């Protein structure tokens, strides 16, 4: 066997393992990124779609935020205009979290209809660009 | 001054477009008049853009809030340091910064490149002028003109985002930009070489320093970004596989691959197609990174606001990729290898595997970054992957790469013999095994961390062995004392031994990354006098006692700070004072959301990281998060060693004969006739 063939085998091994690692990585760690409407549709089609890790991107419903600093519990509602879900989160919310931002909630929807979040990201489009005050 | 700025931008665009035309036509038809004209056009563009930068800085320092950009990013009470850096803090200003720096680099390349590459220079000038003109047109036609005036004059500007008010943020973006921008120079040479059909190893020599320079800037920029994220964002880590972080890593990976594979081309005349593809790919990835940062197409904490500027970049990216790869494809027949791979156990084979791994990592990072978009296109549902995906894929690949870092330099070119292998690997392999044993006895059980540190021991031993052998040889041959022999060894073979120093930095980084496998944290709500405790991976117990809250005003912010006493195994070792800051403008009105300022106690073995989450209903009861981050200090140290090694490799000098000898010389086996 010449060196070129041997090298091709080695290269195929590397390319194969990169491919395998990527495929299994997506399979094991991929999460749906849904809007509340898409989530409610999923639930309607597949009633067992609970307790699945996912991300939900939506607006926080204005005035729905309650913070209990002592127990570090944050509850609020998210909506995309049509569907609406309550969210409970334990931990420190990001600095940019207010009741008027877009958020990405990472967590699981449980049978009680509440999204139990493990992470809340405030997706603030103008993060580094404050709006000039008129 | 905005009149001057606008004028300068228009002038720069006009000479830029002319320079592009003259450069390409002059290069193709070998017309000296056009070639000269293109060269002067780049200089003129550079001058005009520097005037524009001056005009913008003038407006910033004059607090001319009638200029929209000045009002949006500065305020009267902003420290002067940050007023200066507001030049590149926003979308519009950073476009100006990009174009200006590119024209400066382009001018330098035209001046500094030796005469024997003169044939390539008109086209290089053309490419630089074209790319810079694109950036200027985005400013002028993409609603991104930094000299835009407002219909009214605000009393004060809205100030710079507090998270950007950090020394790391002053240097991190320009370093990354310098890295992104300087890749354009090797790319321009690649295009020129392709057009001129001068595809020998010679043009590679002309761009080696530029690729190194841009790699060095990217490395420093990425490290500074990690440092900024760590000390400013308060989530307790330095790398989150965020799309924008990934975007900066991508060209770094392909450039690293190029810096290795280029040696194979120089010594063995192989990989000519591959190297050109890497240069073109690196440049496209740097434009892709700029696109990701600006378009908001993938949400990220680092990106600028979503804007139409993204479409300009997407279009540019597509056109540039199509054009450069078409040219590449046309020239492929000219790019055949001069020699064949002779053995799997050879330096060139190990470089090939190193390249495959680096590109594999780059591909998986690109894939993961784009996955939300790809999955939505294919399946109709957005699926995202996060840090677990990137870690799961890249930790094994990274470890394989680390192993090659040790193996590659020890294997001879062309083909290695068994005695050669035994002689080279006996000590390092023993050192690696010994490290593993010590860690196992010490109680470490995390597989990846064990592998990372043991491989680190192996690679470190190979480097020490190389230095020791080289110094001993000089000692024997010239009778030099060992310290002198070591210094001369480094000075006379900067490329090789500087490279080893970079590898040392990489080893330190890997070991430091492995430390994060043992991160521990706790969240606690404490009244004054109450405490929380954490056990460090080394077995110490840290106790954090909340002493109280203080509130005070500083230059442009109101601060709420908690004082926390830290004890290690009961003995006081210092205080942490994490803060919450509310920034205010010159009139005392709050600007931005309150921001978190973590307190960090950095030690050789671990960092203590405290975050103040907030106070409970205005009392002194407060919510904290305390984290123990092992070996973080070594990340910054490793980054510095990498940069130092890069500088040594880059340092000008060495005899011209030696430099020429490095390019295009062939490797002869022992006993082989020339």
Interface residues (C-beta under 8 A of the other chain):
Chain A: X3 X4 X6 X7 X10 X11 X14 X15 X17 X18 X21 X22 X24 X25 X26 X28 X29 X30 X31 X32 X33 X34 X38 X55 X69 X70 X71 X72 X91 X92 X95 X96 X98 X104 X121 X123 X125 X126 X127 X128 X129 X130 X131 X132 X133 X134
Chain B: X68 X71 X72 X89 X90 X91 X150 X152 X154 X157 X158 X159 X161 X163 X164 X234 X296 X299 X301 X303 X304 X305 X306 X340 X341 X342 X343 X344 X346 X349 X352 X353 X356 X357 X360 X363 X364 X367 X368 X371 X372 X375 X381 X382 X383 X384 X385 X386 X388 X389 X390 X392 X393 X396 X397 X400 X523 X525 X591 X592 X593 X594 X595 X596 X611 X613 X614 X615 X616 X617 X621 X623 X625
